[in-house]
Every structure is written in C-alpha cells, then in structure tokens.
Amino acid sequence: MAEPAMEVLGTDYTFPNQIADMLGKLSDFAGLQINGFTTNDGIRLNYWEAGSGDPVVFVPAWGANGAELINVIWLLSQSHHVYVLDPRNQGLSEKTLKGARIARHSMDLNEFLDHIGVEKTVLAGWSMGVSVIWGYIDLFGTERISKAVFVDQPVSIYTHDDWSEEERLNAGGMTTSVERMIAAYQGAPTNQQVVDMKVVQRSLMMDSPYAQNSAGFAHAVIDTDPAYTFRVLFDHAANDWRDVIEQKLDIPVAVFSGEESNNLPSQAWIAETAPHGRLFSYTSAEEGDHFLMLKNPRKFVADLRGFLAE
C-alpha cells in the first residue's frame, strides 16, 4: 500500500501563492501518496500517486520529479489515477552510479508498469521523460499504451554535421557538441551556435505563480545532487529517435510545445509524422515554452483531458 505523502515527507508545506481552487497547503491534498519499488538491478525508485479512474503515468524531465508536477497531479487526479515516477538519481528515488542511460530508464519504466499492474495506460513524458518513453516503445512496443503525450522533447538534441537546416529543425538539434552543452549547463561560457540556451533562459523566467508554487515545494522537499543527475545527460543528448517516431508510433499521440520554445518545429514534425499525432502549440501569453506544464497547468490539464476523451 502507498503511504500518505505527508508521512513520507515528514512535513507540511504552505504554497507561497494562494490560488483559487489550487492547493494552499500540502495537507490539503489528502489523497496524495508516495510509494516505491526496487528494480531488477537493486535500485529503489519512488513514485507519486493520486486519484482514481483511468491511469496516466508521467515520466518527468531530466533533473525533475513529482514535486515539480504537484499542480498537474492535483488537477488531473480529479478525473484520473495519476502516477509520477521519479527516475533514478532524481526526486525521491535512490542515487546510484548504475544505469545512467536512457535504455535503463526505459527498463525502469517497464518494471514500474509491472509493479502497479496496469494492462493499458496513458504514458506522458516531459523533456527527457519523452525520450524514456521512446526508449520504452523501441524495446517493448505499444501494447500496454492506450495513448502517449510528449511535452517538448527534441527528436535528437545533438546536431549531426551533415544535416541540412531542415533536418536540424525537424529533429530539434540543440548543440553541435554534447560535451560543450553539458559544460554550458554547468556554467561554462558558450554561444547560441554551439548550444541553444533558450531552455535555460526560460527556466529562469518564473513569473507564473503556479510555477513558483511547485518550484518552492520541490526545493523544500527534494534533495538534488547534480553529480548524479548529470550522469545521464550525455547519453540522453546523443540519442536520435527518428526511427521510433517514423516506424513504431501506432497509437494516438499528443505533442505539446509553444512559440517560446525553439523545439516547436521538431514538435510539429513529430505530430505530422506520427500516424495519429496532434500538436498543441501555446502562445507566449499562454506560457508556451519548455516549462508549460509547470507555468500553465490549468490549460495543460484541460487540453490533456480533451485529448484523452477523444
């Protein structure tokens, strides 16, 4: 049985912005639970769970966790059974030197679906979480997936030097050097021709009260160690998922992005290439960037519910 989140975290939390019909305190979310399981290589992974009804399983972005998705969990759990898996080395899950590869993360997702015992579910990924789902589909197919949701993940972060500009845009290439990208994310100097830094710039634009609430909560309850989270980034950035999108997506797919994301052309390519793809593109006023789920959770959940009901 899952344990109440308040007991696992050992604390309550008051959100800095009091928003109508949203959480004022963590203790207001009586149905929120946190549980865990152990993978076949001995790593303890934790997950967040709330609601009832048809299941939706979220895989967060690189470095992210269920605490950052607290507003999405709160809203969507009013109509669905929501799970958010904290990947290894992220969130409340165990820190380890093992398995710093997308393939291992995809195996973790497969074992998680076995653990919760779902026969069919919606898989929803944000950023690197989308790559984990693509890796899962590559390895295990789509038999257990009813629909998929992809939030703003490039098809290939690494830009191959023999690509045309059209190929780069369709793939969403962000860097000509994975090493330089990782160094830039750690504070080294760079430029836009070597590393697309807009995602970092938009992460610092925290004008949304929803994002301020979730970021504050995550900061209060999550102990993040960059020495562990950075381990998977090279493998993540070097993968090219075009063949999975072109050959293996045989389920309805919703793709979310926006005009403040440089990934938008690649997200449109995914929606156009997938046999049953649909693009949700947010405007700047709608917080249409890489962090749209955190900055505009009401619109995201409303659009997601509409897609799931189709």
N, C-alpha and C positions, 0 to 999 in steps of 0.2 A: 504494500500500500504506500502511496505517496504521502509525504509529510507536509503539513501546513508550512507555507513559506516563512511565516513569522518565526516558527520554531527552528527551522533550519538556519535562517539568517541571524537569529538571536536578537533582533532589534525591530522596532517600528521605524517608519520614515515619513516625514511630512514633506510633501512636494512644495517647492518654493512658489509656484504659480497655482493659485486655486482657480480651476477652470470648471465651468458648469458641466455637470454630467460626466466628469472625469474623476479620477482618484484624487482625494485630498490627502489621504494617508495610505500607507501600505496596508494597514489593518482594515481599511475599507474593503479590501479585496479578499473577502472571506474564503473564496473558493480557490485561491491560488495555491498550488502545491509545487514542491520541489522533490524530485526523486533521482535515483541514479541506477546504473548497472555497470558491470565490468565486461570489457571487450575480451575477445579471444587472445589478445596479447597482454592482458592483465592490467589495463588502464581503466580507471574509474571515470565514467562520464556522467555528468548531471544534466537534468533537463527540467524545464518549467512546464507546468500543465494547468489548464483551467477550462471550464465549460463542459458542455455535453452536446451530443449530436454528431454530425459527420466530422471526421477528423481532418485537421490541417496541420502538417508538420513543417515548421520553419527551420531552416539552416541559416544562421547569421553570417554576417560579413567577416572578413579577416579581422581578428582582434576583438570582435563584438560578441555579444552574449544576450541571454534572455532578459537581463535587467534593462538593457537599452531598448528592448521591444515591449516594455511593460505597457505602454499605451495601446499598442496593437493587440496584445494579449487581452487587455481589459475590454476593448471594443469588440473584437471578433469572438471572444468567448461567450458573448451574449447570444450567439447563434450557432457556434461550432465548438467542437472539442479541439482545443488548440494545444499544440506541443511546440516548444522551442528547445532544440538540442544545443547545449554548449559544447562546441568542438574541443578536442583535446588541446591543452595549453591555452584555453580561453574560458572566460567566465568562471563558473564554479567547478569546472572539470579539472582533472588532475594535470599537473605539469610534468612533462616527460621528455626525454631525449629520443623516444621511439616514435616512428611513424610520421615524420614531418614531410608528408607527401599527400597530394590530393587523393591518390588511389587509396591510401589507408583511411583518410577521412570518409571516402565513399563506402569503404567496407564498414566503418563505424556506423554510418547511416543505415546500411543494410542490417547490421546487428541490432540497431535501435528499433527498426521496424519489426524485427523478430521479437524483441523484448516487449514492446507494447501490444503485439499481437494483432496488428491491423492487416486485413486482407486487401483492402483498397484505401488509398488516401490521396489527398492533395499534397504535393510537395512544393514548398515555396522557399526560394532561396534569394538572398540579398548579397550582391557582390560575390565574394569568394564562395559563399554558400551556393550560388548558382553553379559554379564550377564543380562543387562537390556533387550536386545533383546530376550534372552532365556526366561526371565520372561514374556515378551510380548507374545511370542509364546505359552507358557504354559497357559496364560489367554485367549488369543484371537485367537489362531491358526495362520495359514499361508495364509489365503485367500487374504490378501492385500499385500503379499510379493512375488515378482517375483523371486528374488534370495537373498541370505544372504552372508555376508562377516564377518568373525570372525578373529580378529587380536590378537593372543597370550594371550587368557584368559584361565586359568586353569578351568577344569570342577568342581573341588572342591578345594579351597585354603586350607581348613582345612583337615589335615590328620587324619582319624579315627584310633584309636589304634588297631583295629582288622583287618586292611588291610594288605594284603601281599605287598611286594615291587612292584610287577607287578601292583596291584590295585592302589598303590600310584602314580606310574609313569603314568598310563593311566588317572588318574584323575588330575594329576598335583599338588598333595598336596604339599604345601609350608611351613606348620607350624603345630606343634602339640599343639599349644596354640594360639588362636586368640588374647587373651589379650597380650601375650608376643610379638606377631607380631606388634600389634598396638603400644606398648611401644617402640619396636625397631625402628619403622618408625619415632618415635618422639625423638630418640636419645639414648634410653636405651641400655646398653650392652646386647649382645646375641651371639649365635654361629650358625653355619650352620645347626646343627642338630635340633635346636629349630625353627629357622626362616631362610628360604632361602633368603639371602640378595643380591643375584646376580642382581636382578632387580634394586635395589637401586644403586649398584656399577655401572651398565651400564648406569644409568640415569646421572651419573656424568661424563661420558666419552663423552664429547661434541666436538669431533674433526670434526664433519660434519659441513660444512659451512651452509647447509640447516637448520640443527637443531639450529645452533647458531642464524640464522636469525629469525626463528619462536619463539625461546625462548626469544630473545631480544624484539620482538614485543609484546609477551604476557606479559612480565614483565612491559612493558611501558604502556599498556592499561587495564590490568586486576588487580583488587584489590582482592587478595585471602586471606581468613581468615581461617586458619587451624582449628579454633574452630568449624567452621561449616562443612568444608569438611570431617573432621574425624568422624563426627556423623554417617555416613552411612557405615563406613568401617567394623564394626563388623558384621552387617547383610550380607554385601557383602561376607565376607570371610567365613561365616558359611554355605552358601548355597551349595547344591550338585545338579548339573544339569544333572546327567547321564540319568535320565528317560526321560527328554525332548529330549536329543540328540538321545536316542535309540528309542523313541516312536513317536516323534512329528515332526521330521525334514523330511518333504516330498517335499522339494524344493532343487534346486541346491545350494551348499554351497562351498565357497572358504575359506580356512583356511591359514593364514599367520603366519609364525614363522621363526626361524633360529637357526643356530648352536651355537650362543652365548646366546640363551635363554634356561634356564632349563625347560621351558614349552614344548619344542619340542616334547617329547614323547606323552604328552597328546594331543597336536595338531594333531599329526599323528593318534591317536586313534579316535579323532573326525572325521577326514576326512575318515577314514576307516569304521567307524560305521554309519555315515550318508549315506542314500541310494544313494545320488548324491553328494558325497564330493570329494574335490580336495585339496591337500596340496601344498602350495608354501613355500619352505624352502630356506632361504637365507644363503649364506656363511658368514663367518666373514668379508671378504673383501667387501661384499655387505651390511654390517651393519645389519646382521641378528640377532637382539636382540628384546627386548620388544618395542623398540622405532623406529623400522624400517621405519614406515611411515614418521616420522619426519627426520630421518637421511638419508634416501634414497627415497625421494618422487617420483623421476622420474621413478625408477624401479617399485615402488609400483603402481603408477598410470598406467604405461604401462601394468603391469600384470593384474591389475584390469580391464582395458579396454578390454584386451583379453578375460578374463573370462566373462565379460558382453556381449561380442559379440558372444560368443559360442551359 
